[in-house]
C-alpha cells in the first residue's frame, strides 16, 4: 500500500516511511492512496473462526488487508503486546449494559486509556525499524493527558529512541500527570507547559515542519517522528477495535451478519472517530458515527452546522480533560476523503490563516451521511456517571459524554440501530470527578476554580472502591508512591530550546 498527502504529494510513501517521517508535504497528513475492502466473506471467515479468534488474530487480518511493508515477525512481536501488557483476556471486552447498547472497553492496557490500543504495537514497530536501519529518532508527543503516558510507556528504555512529551501543566488529571512525571527512563523528557493542549499540539506540528530544527537534529544524527495521531501508524491500529466490537455483537447474537450498528465515540482529536470512519468506508456495517464532545464542542458545530470557527474561542477546562481540544488534527483526513486535495487544502489554509472555515450546504449533507454529533456539559456528564453507577457500572467522564449523546440522540430517533459506546479511559484516571459526581459534593463548582483542598485522586479512589465494589489496578495504586523525577514546567516559547538541551545530554 502507498500513502499520499492530504495537501499534495511529492512522491508516494510506504507505511514504514510514513510512520518514521509523518510530516506530509505542505503541512498535510498522510492517508492511504486507497483503502482496502472488508466484504461479507471476510466477516464470515472471522466469525466462523470464533473458537480460535483473538483480538490479535483480528488485528493480523486487518493489517494483512493494508499490505504494509513490515515483516511478519515484527508484526507478530507488535501484536504480542496485546497478550503481554493488557489485563483482559479479550483485550477489549464488549459489555452489554442495556437493550441494544454495549460498551467497548478500550482501557485495559498499561496506562488505562485507549491510546494503549495503538501505541503499544506502534512503539514496537517504530523502535525496531529504527534499530534495523541503525538510525536514531526523536519521538515527539503532545498530549491532553492520555497520549503522553502511553507514548512514554511504549518507548521507555528503547534503543535508538528518545522521547519528548509535551503536556499542559494544569490541563490533566493528577493520575495522568503522575504517569508522566514519575517516568525515570533516561531516554525520555517530560515538559509541562504554561498553556493548553492546543498550544502543545501546535508546537509539535510547528517543529515537525521546522527545517532549521530538523537540520539541527540531522547534524546530531537524529531523525524526527511523532507519536500523536498525526502519525498514521496510530490510526491503522484504531481501525481494528471497531471490527472487533462488531464480531463480538455477532457472537453474542445481539445482531445478525450484515446488520448495521451505530458507534458513539468521545472525541477530541478525532483519531478514534476516524478509525470508525475508515472501517465504515472499508465495508464494516456501520450506519452513524456519533461524535460526543464536552463543552469544547467544535466538532459538534462542524457536523451540525458545517462551521469550524476558532475565532474568539478559548479552551474550557472540563472534567473530561482529554477532550479539551479545539484543533482536531484528524478532521483533515476526513475532509480529504470527502472533498479531495484541493478543497481540503483550501479549508485548512483558511483555518490556519483566518481561524475558521465554513462548508457549503452540499458538503454539510455529505458529512451528515456518516456523522451525528452531540455534546455534554459537566453537569450532564456527572448525571450519566450517577445513573450508570446505580446500574453497577462505573464510567469515566469521557465515556459519560458518549452515553449522554447516545441517550439524547436515541430519544430524538437519530440513533436507530444497535449502538456501541466506546469507553476511552478507566474511571481511576479521573477519580475526583467521579467522586464529586457520585456524592453530589461541590456540585456547582467550576473545574477551572478547583480549590486546593479538593479531594485527592488517592482518597477518591479509596472512596469509590469502598462504596462501589470496584478495585483500582496496581499500576494506578503504585503511582502515588513513586518519586517525581521528570517534572519540568516551562513557558511554551521555550519548548524548542528545552528539547535541544535534552538531546545534547
C-alpha positions in Angstrom: 0.0 0.0 0.0 1.1 3.5 -0.8 0.3 6.7 1.1 -0.3 10.2 -0.2 -0.5 13.7 1.4 -3.8 15.4 2.0 -2.4 18.7 0.6 -0.5 17.2 -2.4 2.2 14.6 -2.7 5.8 14.9 -3.9 6.0 11.1 -4.0 4.0 8.2 -2.7 5.3 6.6 0.5 5.2 3.2 2.1 3.8 2.5 5.6 7.3 2.3 7.1 8.3 5.6 5.6 5.1 7.3 6.8 5.4 6.2 10.5 9.1 7.2 10.6 8.5 10.5 9.0 4.8 11.5 9.5 5.1 15.1 8.2 3.4 15.2 4.8 4.2 17.9 2.2 2.7 21.4 2.5 1.7 20.8 6.1 -0.7 17.9 5.3 -1.2 14.4 6.7 -0.6 11.1 5.1 -3.5 8.9 4.1 -3.8 5.6 2.2 -3.9 6.1 -1.5 -6.8 3.6 -1.5 -8.5 1.8 1.4 -8.8 -2.0 1.3 -12.1 -3.7 1.4 -13.9 -5.6 4.2 -16.5 -7.7 2.4 -19.0 -10.2 3.8 -16.8 -13.2 3.1 -14.1 -11.5 5.2 -16.5 -11.1 8.1 -17.9 -14.6 7.7 -14.4 -16.1 7.9 -13.5 -14.2 11.1 -16.9 -15.0 12.6 -16.7 -18.7 11.8 -13.2 -18.9 13.4 -14.6 -17.6 16.7 -13.4 -20.6 18.7 -9.8 -19.7 17.6 -10.4 -15.9 17.3 -8.4 -13.5 19.4 -8.0 -9.8 19.3 -4.5 -10.4 17.8 -5.9 -12.5 15.1 -8.4 -9.8 14.1 -5.6 -7.3 14.1 -3.5 -9.5 11.9 -6.3 -9.9 9.4 -6.8 -6.1 9.2 -3.1 -5.4 8.8 -2.9 -8.0 6.1 -5.5 -6.1 4.1 -3.4 -3.0 4.2 -0.4 -4.9 2.8 2.0 -2.8 4.9 5.8 -3.2 4.3 6.5 -4.6 7.8 8.0 -8.1 8.2 5.6 -10.8 9.6 7.9 -11.5 12.5 7.9 -7.8 13.5 4.1 -7.7 13.2 3.8 -10.7 15.5 6.1 -9.1 18.0 4.0 -6.0 17.9 0.7 -7.9 18.3 2.2 -9.8 21.3 1.9 -6.6 23.3 -1.9 -7.3 23.4 -1.2 -10.6 25.2 1.6 -9.3 27.4 0.5 -5.9 28.5 -3.3 -5.9 28.7 -5.1 -7.3 31.8 -8.2 -8.5 30.0 -8.1 -11.9 28.2 -10.1 -10.5 25.3 -8.0 -7.2 25.3 -11.2 -5.2 24.5 -14.2 -6.5 26.5 -17.5 -5.7 24.9 -20.1 -5.4 27.7 -23.9 -5.2 27.2 -25.3 -2.6 29.6 -28.8 -2.1 28.2 -31.1 -3.2 25.5 -29.5 -2.6 22.1 -26.5 -0.9 23.9 -23.0 -2.2 24.6 -19.8 -0.6 25.8 -16.5 -1.4 24.2 -13.8 -1.0 26.9 -10.6 0.3 25.3 -8.7 0.9 28.5 -7.3 -2.4 29.7 -3.7 -1.6 28.7 -0.8 -0.4 30.9 -1.8 3.2 31.2 -5.6 2.6 31.4 -6.6 4.6 28.4 -7.5 3.8 24.8 -4.2 5.2 23.5 -2.5 2.0 24.5 -4.5 0.2 21.8 -2.4 1.8 19.1 0.7 2.9 20.9 1.7 -0.5 22.4 2.2 -2.2 19.0 3.2 1.0 17.2 6.1 1.5 19.6 7.4 -1.9 18.9 7.3 -1.4 15.2 8.8 2.0 15.2 11.7 1.2 17.5 12.5 -2.0 15.7 12.7 -0.1 12.3 15.0 2.5 13.9 17.3 -0.3 15.2 17.2 -2.2 11.9 18.2 1.0 10.0 20.7 1.9 12.6 19.0 5.3 12.9 18.3 7.4 15.9 14.9 9.0 16.3 13.3 11.7 18.4 9.7 10.8 19.0 7.6 13.8 19.9 4.2 13.6 21.6 1.8 16.4 22.5 -0.8 15.2 25.0 -4.1 16.3 26.6 -3.5 13.5 29.1 -3.5 10.0 27.6 -1.2 10.0 24.6 1.7 11.1 26.8 1.7 8.3 29.3 1.0 5.7 26.6 3.9 7.0 24.5 6.3 7.1 27.4 5.3 3.6 28.4 5.8 2.0 25.0 9.2 3.7 24.3 10.7 3.5 27.8 14.4 2.5 27.5 14.0 1.6 23.8 17.3 1.7 21.9 17.8 4.3 19.2 14.8 6.3 20.5 14.5 9.5 22.5 11.0 10.8 23.6 9.9 14.3 24.4 6.3 14.5 25.8 4.6 18.0 26.0 1.6 18.4 28.2 -0.4 21.3 29.6 0.8 21.7 33.2 -2.7 22.5 34.6 -4.6 20.6 32.0 -4.5 16.9 33.0 -5.8 14.8 35.9 -3.4 14.1 38.8 -3.1 10.4 37.7 -2.3 11.4 34.1 0.3 13.8 35.3 1.9 11.2 37.7 2.1 8.7 34.9 4.3 11.2 33.0 6.4 12.9 35.7 7.4 9.7 37.5 8.9 8.1 34.4 12.6 7.5 35.1 13.7 6.2 31.6 16.9 8.0 30.6 15.7 8.3 27.0 12.6 10.4 27.9 11.9 14.0 28.7 8.6 15.4 30.0 7.7 19.1 29.6 4.8 20.7 31.3 3.9 23.9 29.5 2.1 27.0 30.8 -0.6 26.7 28.1 -3.2 24.3 26.9 -3.3 21.2 24.7 -3.7 23.2 21.5 -0.5 25.1 22.4 1.3 21.7 22.9 0.0 20.3 19.6 0.7 23.5 17.7 4.3 23.3 19.0 4.6 19.7 17.8 3.3 20.5 14.4 5.4 23.5 14.1 8.6 21.6 15.0 7.7 18.8 12.5 7.7 21.5 9.8 10.7 23.5 11.2 13.6 23.0 8.7 16.1 24.6 11.0 15.1 22.3 13.8 15.2 19.3 11.6 18.7 20.3 10.2 20.0 20.7 13.8 18.8 17.2 14.6 20.2 15.8 11.4 23.7 17.2 12.3 23.4 15.2 15.5 22.4 12.1 13.6 18.8 12.3 14.9 15.6 11.9 12.7 12.2 13.3 13.8 8.9 11.4 14.2 5.8 11.8 16.2 3.5 9.6 18.4 0.4 11.7 18.0 -2.4 10.5 15.7 -0.9 12.8 13.0 1.1 9.6 12.5 -0.9 7.0 10.5 0.9 4.3 12.5 -1.6 5.2 15.2 -4.7 5.3 13.0 -4.2 1.9 11.5 -4.5 0.3 14.9 -7.5 2.3 15.7 -9.5 0.7 12.9 -9.2 -2.8 14.4 -11.3 -2.5 17.5 -14.3 -1.3 15.5 -14.3 -4.6 13.6 -13.7 -6.5 16.9 -16.8 -4.9 18.5 -18.9 -5.9 15.5 -17.7 -9.5 15.7 -18.4 -9.7 19.4 -22.0 -8.5 18.9 -22.4 -11.2 16.3 -21.0 -13.8 18.7 -23.5 -12.6 21.5 -26.4 -12.9 19.0 -27.1 -9.2 19.5 -27.1 -8.5 15.8 -27.1 -10.6 12.6 -24.4 -10.6 9.9 -24.7 -7.5 7.7 -26.9 -5.7 10.2 -25.8 -2.1 10.7 -24.7 -0.7 14.0 -24.2 2.9 15.3 -21.0 3.8 17.2 -20.7 6.6 19.8 -17.2 8.0 20.3 -15.9 10.5 22.8 -13.8 12.6 20.5 -11.1 15.3 20.9 -8.5 14.9 18.2 -10.8 12.8 16.0 -8.5 9.8 15.7 -10.8 7.3 17.3 -13.7 8.5 15.1 -11.5 8.5 12.0 -10.8 4.8 12.7 -14.5 4.1 12.7 -15.0 6.2 9.5 -12.3 4.2 7.7 -13.7 0.9 9.0 -17.1 2.0 7.5 -15.5 3.1 4.2 -13.8 -0.3 4.0 -17.2 -2.1 4.4 -17.9 -2.7 8.0 -21.7 -2.3 8.5 -21.7 1.0 10.5 -24.5 3.4 10.0 -23.9 6.5 12.1 -20.7 7.6 13.8 -21.7 9.7 16.7 -19.2 12.3 17.8 -19.6 13.1 21.5 -17.9 16.3 22.7 -17.7 18.2 26.0 -18.2 22.0 26.1 -15.2 22.4 23.8 -17.7 21.4 21.1 -16.0 22.5 17.8 -16.6 19.0 16.3 -20.3 19.3 17.2 -20.5 22.6 15.4 -18.7 21.2 12.4 -21.0 18.2 12.0 -24.2 20.0 12.9 -23.7 23.3 11.1 -20.6 22.9 8.9 -18.6 25.6 10.7 -15.2 25.2 12.2 -14.7 28.6 14.0 -11.9 29.2 16.5 -12.2 32.9 16.5 -12.9 34.3 20.0 -12.9 30.7 21.3 -11.0 29.9 24.4 -10.4 26.4 25.7 -12.7 25.5 28.5 -11.4 23.3 31.3 -13.8 20.4 31.9 -14.0 17.2 33.9 -13.1 15.3 30.7 -9.7 16.9 30.0 -8.5 14.5 27.3 -11.2 16.1 25.1 -10.3 19.7 26.0 -9.2 20.3 22.4 -10.2 22.9 19.8 -7.9 22.0 16.9 -8.7 18.4 16.0 -5.9 17.2 13.6 -7.7 14.2 12.1 -10.6 16.2 10.8 -8.3 17.0 7.8 -8.1 13.3 6.9 -11.9 13.1 6.8 -12.2 16.3 4.8 -9.7 14.9 2.3 -11.7 11.7 1.9 -14.9 13.6 1.4 -13.8 16.5 -0.8 -10.3 15.9 -2.1 -6.9 17.6 -2.1 -7.8 21.0 -3.5 -10.8 21.7 -1.2 -9.0 20.3 1.9 -6.0 22.5 1.3 -8.3 25.5 0.8 -10.2 24.8 4.0 -7.2 24.0 6.2 -5.4 27.2 5.0 -8.4 29.2 5.8 -8.5 27.7 9.3 -4.7 28.3 9.8 -4.7 31.8 8.5 -8.1 33.2 9.5 -9.2 30.9 12.4 -12.2 29.4 10.7 -13.8 27.7 7.7 -17.3 27.0 6.6 -18.7 24.2 4.5 -21.4 24.7 1.9 -24.8 23.1 2.1 -24.0 20.1 -0.1 -20.8 19.5 1.9 -22.6 19.6 5.2 -25.1 16.9 3.9 -22.2 14.8 2.8 -20.7 14.8 6.2 -24.0 14.1 7.9 -24.4 10.9 5.8 -21.9 9.4 8.1 -21.8 11.5 11.3 -24.1 12.7 14.1 -22.9 14.8 17.0 -23.9 16.0 20.5 -22.1 17.5 23.4 -22.3 17.3 27.2 -21.9 19.8 30.0 -20.0 18.8 33.1 -23.4 18.5 34.9 -24.8 16.2 32.2 -21.7 14.1 32.4 -22.0 13.8 36.2 -25.6 12.8 35.8 -24.6 9.9 33.5 -21.9 8.8 36.0 -24.5 8.7 38.7 -27.1 6.9 36.6 -24.8 4.1 35.5 -23.3 3.7 38.9 -26.8 2.8 40.1 -26.6 0.0 37.4 -23.2 -1.1 39.0 -21.2 0.2 36.1 -18.6 2.9 36.9 -17.7 5.1 33.9 -15.2 7.9 33.5 -16.2 11.4 32.4 -15.3 10.9 28.7 -17.4 7.8 28.4 -20.1 9.8 30.2 -20.2 12.3 27.3 -20.8 9.4 24.9 -23.6 7.9 27.0 -25.3 11.4 27.2 -25.0 11.7 23.4 -26.5 8.2 23.0 -29.4 8.8 25.2 -30.2 12.2 23.7 -29.9 11.1 20.1 -31.8 7.9 20.8 -34.7 9.9 22.1 -34.6 12.1 19.0 -34.6 9.0 16.8 -31.2 9.8 15.4 -29.8 6.5 16.7 -31.9 3.7 15.2 -29.6 0.7 15.4 -27.8 -1.4 18.0 -25.2 1.0 19.4 -21.7 0.6 20.7 -20.3 3.2 23.0 -16.5 3.4 23.2 -15.2 3.8 26.7 -11.8 5.5 26.3 -10.5 5.5 29.9 -10.8 3.7 33.2 -12.5 5.6 36.0 -9.3 5.5 38.1 -7.7 8.2 35.9 -10.3 10.8 36.9 -11.4 9.6 40.4 -12.1 13.0 42.0 -14.6 13.9 39.2 -16.2 10.5 39.7 -16.3 11.1 43.5 -18.0 14.5 43.1 -20.5 13.1 40.7 -21.4 10.2 42.9 -21.5 12.2 46.2 -23.0 15.4 44.9 -20.4 17.4 46.8 -19.4 20.7 45.4 -21.9 20.1 42.6 -21.8 23.7 41.3 -18.1 24.1 41.3 -16.3 25.3 38.1 -13.5 23.0 37.1 -11.3 26.0 36.4 -11.7 27.1 40.0 -10.9 24.0 41.9 -9.7 24.8 45.4 -6.5 23.3 46.9 -8.5 21.3 49.5 -10.3 19.3 46.8 -10.2 15.6 47.4 -7.0 13.9 46.1 -7.0 11.2 43.5 -5.8 8.7 46.0 -8.6 9.4 48.5 -11.2 9.5 45.8 -10.1 6.1 44.5 -10.4 4.6 48.1 -13.9 6.1 48.5 -15.1 4.6 45.1 -13.5 1.2 45.9 -15.1 1.1 49.3 -18.6 2.2 48.2 -19.0 0.6 44.8 -17.2 -2.7 44.9 -14.6 -1.9 42.2 -10.8 -2.0 42.5 -8.1 0.1 41.1 -5.3 -1.8 39.4 -1.8 -1.9 40.9 -0.4 0.2 38.0 -2.5 3.1 39.3 -2.1 2.5 43.0 1.7 2.4 42.7 1.8 5.9 41.2 1.1 7.6 44.5 4.3 6.1 46.0 6.6 6.8 43.0 9.2 9.6 43.1 8.6 12.6 40.8 11.8 12.7 38.7 10.8 14.2 35.3 8.8 17.3 36.1 9.8 20.4 34.0 7.5 23.3 33.9 8.3 25.8 31.1 6.8 28.6 29.0 5.7 27.3 25.6 8.2 29.6 23.9 11.0 27.5 25.5 9.9 24.1 24.1 12.4 24.0 21.2 15.3 25.2 23.5 14.5 22.6 26.1 14.3 19.8 23.5 17.7 20.7 22.1 19.3 20.8 25.5 17.9 17.4 26.3 19.3 15.9 23.1 22.8 17.3 23.9 23.0 15.2 27.1 
